Amino acid sequence: MLEIKDLVVEYGEVKAVDNVNLKVKDGEFIAVIGSSGGGKSSLMKAINLLVKPKNGSIKIDDEEMTNLSSKDLRLKRRKIGFIFQDYNLIDRLSVIENVLTGRLGYKSSLKSLLGIFSKEEYKKAEEALKKVGLLEKAFVRGSELSGGQKQRVAIAKVLVQEPRIILADEPVASLDINSSKIIMEYFKKINETQGITVIVNIHDVNIALKYADRIVALKKGKIVFDDKRSEITDGILRSIYDI
């Protein structure tokens, strides 16, 4: 499904991602771990071309992402959901209006500008909110939600895209332990029941080992571990985090 070859992302003279190679199959649940500054967020953003790589190849379903025109990239992103640490919601909008923004990739420029959505799209938004347990909050303003609720709305917004892959960049970093557990349970359920590939960049190793089937570790922009979670040892973790 996803194949990355010799990927390089640079910021000035700093190599955030250094010749990374990675293959991801349909339906996998992968946690990307590593110290701050190790290149996790840059890798995630490069997959969706939110960050432009300096070199390398990113293929989704054998289609090269780095060569796509702006129009074709917009179409491709319909099937790639991206969840940010800071929720990326509009506080003044209602919950259901925020969720419906996940459909903008399917709309014409005029309909996007005017916020015109069909009855079917409203139904999709309601179904997505139901899946994350927030249907009763549909007409509450985004500003009135807790952090955990906002992240659940962000998941619902991604679900209405009908994605094949979800990329989540530190989705629980700002949340308490209980809210983090709830969010990760939703990711796991989505992965298992809908077959959506999930790649989560996460700072908490214990959470990564609990929920992900495969662990990819980055250190100084390079992959230093890539295997089933059962294969990771205390020694490997000490090496990844220099402890």
Phi, psi and chi 1 to 4 in degrees:
 res  aa     phi    psi   chi1   chi2   chi3   chi4
   1 MET       -  -54.2  176.1 -167.0 -169.5      -
   2 LEU  -121.0  128.2  168.1   64.9      -      -
   3 GLU  -134.2  123.3 -175.7  174.5    8.2      -
   4 ILE  -115.0  130.6  -63.0  170.2      -      -
   5 LYS  -129.7  127.8  -72.3 -175.6  178.1  179.7
   6 ASP    50.2   42.1  -55.9  -38.1      -      -
   7 LEU   -77.0  131.5 -172.7   68.7      -      -
   8 VAL  -129.2  127.1  176.1      -      -      -
   9 VAL  -123.4  126.3  176.0      -      -      -
  10 GLU  -124.3  145.4  -67.6 -175.2   -8.4      -
  11 TYR  -121.5  100.1  -56.8  110.8      -      -
  12 GLY    66.7 -122.2      -      -      -      -
  13 GLU   -97.6    3.6  -63.3 -176.6    2.2      -
  14 VAL   -94.4  125.2  177.0      -      -      -
  15 LYS   -89.7  104.1  -89.3 -170.0 -179.3  179.1
  16 ALA   -77.4  -36.7      -      -      -      -
  17 VAL  -126.8  125.1  177.3      -      -      -
  18 ASP  -121.9   93.5 -170.0   -2.0      -      -
  19 ASN    53.9   54.4  -71.2  -61.7      -      -
  20 VAL   -85.4  136.7  161.3      -      -      -
  21 ASN  -124.5  130.8  -67.7  -85.0      -      -
  22 LEU  -155.3  135.3 -176.0   68.1      -      -
  23 LYS  -120.8  132.8  -72.6 -174.6  178.1 -178.5
  24 VAL  -125.4  128.4  178.7      -      -      -
  25 LYS   -89.9  159.7  -62.4  176.3 -177.2  176.5
  26 ASP   -57.0  135.7  -80.1  -34.7      -      -
  27 GLY    81.7    6.2      -      -      -      -
  28 GLU   -77.5  155.0  -74.4 -162.4  -83.9      -
  29 PHE  -120.9  109.1 -167.9  133.5      -      -
  30 ILE  -118.1  134.4  -62.1  174.1      -      -
  31 ALA  -107.8  130.2      -      -      -      -
  32 VAL  -101.4  119.6 -178.5      -      -      -
  33 ILE  -119.9  171.5   65.2  170.3      -      -
  34 GLY   143.2  166.0      -      -      -      -
  35 SER   -67.3  159.9  -60.1      -      -      -
  36 SER   -57.2  137.2  -64.0      -      -      -
  37 GLY    83.8    5.3      -      -      -      -
  38 GLY   -81.2  -10.4      -      -      -      -
  39 GLY   108.4    6.3      -      -      -      -
  40 LYS   -61.6  -53.4  -56.7 -172.3  -60.2  -62.4
  41 SER   -64.5  -38.3  -70.8      -      -      -
  42 SER   -64.5  -39.1  -66.4      -      -      -
  43 LEU   -63.1  -47.0  174.0   61.2      -      -
  44 MET   -60.3  -45.8  -61.8  -72.4  -77.8      -
  45 LYS   -70.1  -29.8  -69.3  174.6 -178.8  175.9
  46 ALA   -68.5  -35.0      -      -      -      -
  47 ILE   -58.0  -38.1  -67.4  170.9      -      -
  48 ASN   -96.2    7.6 -155.6   21.0      -      -
  49 LEU    59.6   25.5  -86.2  -66.1      -      -
  50 LEU   -72.6  -24.5  -65.7  174.6      -      -
  51 VAL  -121.9  131.4  168.5      -      -      -
  52 LYS   -86.1  121.8 -178.3  123.8  177.5  117.7
  53 PRO   -67.7  151.6  -13.7   27.2      -      -
  54 LYS   -78.9  -41.0 -179.4  174.4 -177.9 -179.4
  55 ASN  -142.9  165.3  -67.8  -53.9      -      -
  56 GLY   107.2  175.8      -      -      -      -
  57 SER  -123.7  138.4  169.0      -      -      -
  58 ILE  -129.2  112.0  -57.8  166.9      -      -
  59 LYS  -115.6  132.2  -71.0 -175.8  178.6  179.8
  60 ILE  -120.6  120.1  -65.1  179.3      -      -
  61 ASP    54.6   43.1  -62.5  -31.0      -      -
  62 ASP    66.8   10.9  -66.3  -38.8      -      -
  63 GLU  -103.6  125.5 -175.4  172.6   19.2      -
  64 GLU   -72.3  118.4  179.9   59.3   52.8      -
  65 MET   -75.2  -35.9  -64.1  -75.5  -71.3      -
  66 THR   -70.7  -15.3   58.9      -      -      -
  67 ASN  -100.1    0.0  -66.0  -25.3      -      -
  68 LEU   -72.1  144.8  -66.5  177.4      -      -
  69 SER   -69.7  167.1   65.8      -      -      -
  70 SER   -57.8  -40.8  -63.8      -      -      -
  71 LYS   -65.6  -47.0  179.1 -178.0  177.0 -179.2
  72 ASP   -68.0  -34.8  -71.9  -19.5      -      -
  73 LEU   -65.2  -40.1  178.7   58.7      -      -
  74 ARG   -59.9  -42.5 -179.7  173.6  178.4  -94.5
  75 LEU   -66.3  -40.6  -65.9  175.9      -      -
  76 LYS   -66.5  -35.5 -166.2   70.4  174.1  178.9
  77 ARG   -68.1  -14.0  -79.9  176.6  173.8  160.0
  78 ARG   -55.5  -36.6  -69.7  174.8  175.0  178.4
  79 LYS   -97.0    9.3  -62.0  -59.5 -179.5 -178.9
  80 ILE  -123.1  103.4  -51.7  169.2      -      -
  81 GLY   -83.4  136.9      -      -      -      -
  82 PHE  -124.7  124.9 -160.9   98.9      -      -
  83 ILE  -114.5  126.6  -65.1  174.8      -      -
  84 PHE   -96.7  158.3  -62.6   83.1      -      -
  85 GLN   -62.6  -36.1  178.0 -178.5  -18.0      -
  86 ASP   -94.5   20.0   61.9   -1.7      -      -
  87 TYR    74.9  -38.3  -36.9  124.2      -      -
  88 ASN    58.0   43.8 -160.0   33.8      -      -
  89 LEU  -106.5  165.1  -57.4 -178.4      -      -
  90 ILE  -105.1  108.9  -58.1  171.2      -      -
  91 ASP   -58.9  -33.0  -76.9  -16.5      -      -
  92 ARG   -76.8  -16.5   62.2 -179.6  172.5   79.6
  93 LEU   -85.8  156.4  -63.8 -176.8      -      -
  94 SER   -70.6  165.7   69.0      -      -      -
  95 VAL   -57.8  -47.0  165.3      -      -      -
  96 ILE   -68.6  -31.8 -162.5  163.9      -      -
  97 GLU   -66.8  -38.7  -72.8  172.4  -33.7      -
  98 ASN   -62.5  -43.3  -90.8  -70.5      -      -
  99 VAL   -62.7  -40.7  173.4      -      -      -
 100 LEU   -64.7  -21.7  -76.8  164.9      -      -
 101 THR   -63.1  -19.9   63.1      -      -      -
 102 GLY   -66.0  -13.0      -      -      -      -
 103 ARG   -94.3   -1.6  -64.4  -64.5  -61.1  173.5
 104 LEU   -61.3  -28.8  -68.7  178.4      -      -
 105 GLY   -65.5  -14.9      -      -      -      -
 106 TYR   -99.4   -2.0  -67.2   86.5      -      -
 107 LYS  -103.7  156.1  -45.4  -63.1  -72.7 -176.4
 108 SER   -70.4  163.1   67.7      -      -      -
 109 SER   -58.7  -40.2  -62.2      -      -      -
 110 LEU   -66.8  -46.9 -179.8   59.0      -      -
 111 LYS   -65.1  -34.8  -74.3 -175.4  177.8  179.2
 112 SER   -63.2  -45.0  -65.5      -      -      -
 113 LEU   -62.2  -41.0 -178.0   64.8      -      -
 114 LEU   -87.7   -7.3  -62.4  176.1      -      -
 115 GLY    65.7   41.6      -      -      -      -
 116 ILE   -93.3  118.8  -62.8  173.0      -      -
 117 PHE  -127.3  148.3  -61.3   97.6      -      -
 118 SER   -81.9  166.8   67.8      -      -      -
 119 LYS   -60.1  -37.3  -71.3 -178.1  179.5  179.5
 120 GLU   -63.3  -38.7 -177.4 -178.2   -8.3      -
 121 GLU   -69.5  -37.3  -74.1  171.1  -37.8      -
 122 TYR   -62.7  -38.1  -89.6   95.4      -      -
 123 LYS   -64.6  -42.0 -174.5  176.6  179.1 -179.2
 124 LYS   -60.5  -41.1  -72.8  179.3 -173.4  -66.3
 125 ALA   -64.7  -41.3      -      -      -      -
 126 GLU   -64.6  -41.1  -71.2  172.2   -6.6      -
 127 GLU   -64.3  -39.3  -71.3  171.7   -9.6      -
 128 ALA   -66.0  -41.6      -      -      -      -
 129 LEU   -64.6  -36.3  -76.7  171.2      -      -
 130 LYS   -63.6  -38.7 -171.8  174.5 -178.7  179.4
 131 LYS   -64.8  -28.9  -74.4  177.3 -179.3  177.0
 132 VAL  -104.1   13.7  -62.4      -      -      -
 133 GLY    69.8   31.6      -      -      -      -
 134 LEU  -129.6   20.8  -76.6  177.2      -      -
 135 LEU   -59.6  -34.3 -176.5   55.0      -      -
 136 GLU   -70.1  -12.4   75.1  -78.4    0.1      -
 137 LYS   -99.0   10.5  -60.3  -75.8 -171.8 -178.2
 138 ALA   -52.8  -37.0      -      -      -      -
 139 PHE  -109.3   17.9  -61.1  101.7      -      -
 140 VAL   -86.4  142.2  171.0      -      -      -
 141 ARG   -66.0  146.3  -76.4  167.7   61.7  100.9
 142 GLY   -57.4  -32.6      -      -      -      -
 143 SER   -66.2  -17.1   58.5      -      -      -
 144 GLU   -90.8   -1.1  -63.0  177.1   36.6      -
 145 LEU   -90.5  155.0  -58.2  179.6      -      -
 146 SER   -76.6  169.7   68.0      -      -      -
 147 GLY   -59.5  -44.0      -      -      -      -
 148 GLY   -63.9  -39.6      -      -      -      -
 149 GLN   -66.3  -40.1  -71.4  171.8  -29.6      -
 150 LYS   -61.2  -39.8  -73.9 -178.6  177.4 -178.5
 151 GLN   -69.9  -31.8 -160.4   60.2  -68.5      -
 152 ARG   -67.4  -36.6  -75.7  152.9   66.4 -172.2
 153 VAL   -64.2  -39.4  174.0      -      -      -
 154 ALA   -61.3  -38.1      -      -      -      -
 155 ILE   -65.9  -44.5  -66.6  172.6      -      -
 156 ALA   -59.9  -39.9      -      -      -      -
 157 LYS   -60.7  -39.2 -177.3  173.4   76.4  168.8
 158 VAL   -70.0  -39.0  160.2      -      -      -
 159 LEU   -62.1  -34.8  -72.3  177.9      -      -
 160 VAL   -71.3  -13.0  -60.6      -      -      -
 161 GLN   -70.0  -19.0  -72.8 -178.7 -131.1      -
 162 GLU    58.5   56.5  -59.7  174.8  -64.0      -
 163 PRO   -78.0  158.6   34.0  -37.9      -      -
 164 ARG   -97.4  -19.9  -66.4 -170.2   55.8 -133.9
 165 ILE  -141.0  138.5 -179.2  170.7      -      -
 166 ILE  -116.7  126.1  -68.1  176.2      -      -
 167 LEU  -107.2  124.5  -52.8  172.8      -      -
 168 ALA  -123.7  116.7      -      -      -      -
 169 ASP   -98.0  100.6 -173.6   20.3      -      -
 170 GLU    50.8   54.7  -64.2  -78.8   10.2      -
 171 PRO   -70.5  -16.0   29.3  -37.5      -      -
 172 VAL  -118.0    9.1  -61.7      -      -      -
 173 ALA   -61.8  -31.3      -      -      -      -
 174 SER   -97.7    6.7  -57.2      -      -      -
 175 LEU  -108.0  157.5  -55.0  179.3      -      -
 176 ASP   -75.8  175.0   58.9   37.1      -      -
 177 ILE   -60.7  -44.9  -66.8  172.2      -      -
 178 ASN   -66.6  -44.1 -173.9   56.4      -      -
 179 SER   -64.8  -37.7  -64.8      -      -      -
 180 SER   -60.7  -43.0  -63.4      -      -      -
 181 LYS   -62.3  -44.2  178.6 -175.3  175.7 -171.7
 182 ILE   -60.5  -45.6  -68.9  169.9      -      -
 183 ILE   -63.0  -44.5  -66.3  -59.1      -      -
 184 MET   -67.5  -33.6  -66.8  -54.7  -63.6      -
 185 GLU   -63.9  -37.8  -68.6  -74.1   -5.5      -
 186 TYR   -66.8  -42.1  -81.1  119.3      -      -
 187 PHE   -59.0  -45.3  -79.0  131.0      -      -
 188 LYS   -63.2  -43.0 -168.5   67.8  174.4  174.2
 189 LYS   -64.2  -43.7 -175.3  176.7 -179.9 -180.0
 190 ILE   -60.5  -43.4  -70.8  163.8      -      -
 191 ASN   -62.4  -45.2  171.5 -108.8      -      -
 192 GLU   -78.2  -38.0  -68.6  178.7  -15.8      -
 193 THR   -90.3  -27.5   61.9      -      -      -
 194 GLN  -111.2   -5.9  -62.5 -177.7 -123.9      -
 195 GLY    69.6   18.3      -      -      -      -
 196 ILE   -78.7  130.1  -62.6  172.4      -      -
 197 THR   -67.0  133.1  -57.1      -      -      -
 198 VAL  -125.2  126.5  177.2      -      -      -
 199 ILE  -122.1  117.3  -53.9  175.9      -      -
 200 VAL  -117.5  123.6 -178.7      -      -      -
 201 ASN   -87.0  120.3  160.9   17.8      -      -
 202 ILE  -141.4  141.0 -160.4  159.1      -      -
 203 HIS   -89.4  -22.9   68.8  -72.8      -      -
 204 ASP   -92.5  108.3 -169.9  -42.1      -      -
 205 VAL   -62.5  -38.4  173.1      -      -      -
 206 ASN   -61.2  -40.2  -69.1  -38.4      -      -
 207 ILE   -67.0  -42.1  -67.9  177.6      -      -
 208 ALA   -59.2  -45.0      -      -      -      -
 209 LEU   -70.7  -27.4  -66.5  175.0      -      -
 210 LYS   -74.8  -38.1 -177.8  175.6 -180.0  179.3
 211 TYR  -107.2  -32.9  -67.5   99.0      -      -
 212 ALA   -84.3  149.1      -      -      -      -
 213 ASP   -87.6  -27.6  -58.0  -47.3      -      -
 214 ARG  -132.8  139.9  175.0  179.4  167.0 -167.9
 215 ILE  -115.0  129.5  -55.1  -66.2      -      -
 216 VAL  -117.8  124.2  172.6      -      -      -
 217 ALA  -111.3  132.4      -      -      -      -
 218 LEU  -110.5  140.8  -75.8  175.8      -      -
 219 LYS  -143.2  119.9 -176.1  176.3 -178.5  179.6
 220 LYS    53.0   40.0  -63.5  179.5  179.8  178.2
 221 GLY    82.8   -2.1      -      -      -      -
 222 LYS  -113.8  148.0  -66.0 -179.2  178.9  -70.0
 223 ILE   -77.1  122.6  -68.6  180.0      -      -
 224 VAL  -113.9   -7.1  -66.7      -      -      -
 225 PHE  -155.9  137.8  179.2   87.2      -      -
 226 ASP  -155.4  100.0 -179.7    3.0      -      -
 227 ASP  -167.3  179.1 -149.4  -27.1      -      -
 228 LYS   -61.4  150.4  -65.0  179.9  -68.6 -173.9
 229 ARG   -60.8  -28.5   64.5 -178.6  176.9 -170.0
 230 SER   -67.4  -16.4   58.6      -      -      -
 231 GLU   -91.1   -8.1  -62.5  -58.8  -47.7      -
 232 ILE   -83.4  135.3 -158.0  161.6      -      -
 233 THR  -118.1  168.5   64.5      -      -      -
 234 ASP   -60.5  -37.1  -71.7  -14.5      -      -
 235 GLY   -64.3  -42.1      -      -      -      -
 236 ILE   -64.0  -42.3  -69.5  170.5      -      -
 237 LEU   -62.8  -41.5  -72.0  172.7      -      -
 238 ARG   -61.9  -37.3  -77.7 -166.1  -69.0  -90.3
 239 SER   -68.8  -39.7  174.3      -      -      -
 240 ILE   -63.5  -41.6  -66.5  168.1      -      -
 241 TYR  -103.2    5.8  -69.6   95.1      -      -
 242 ASP    53.9   50.0  -69.9  -32.7      -      -
 243 ILE  -123.5      -   55.1  175.2      -      -
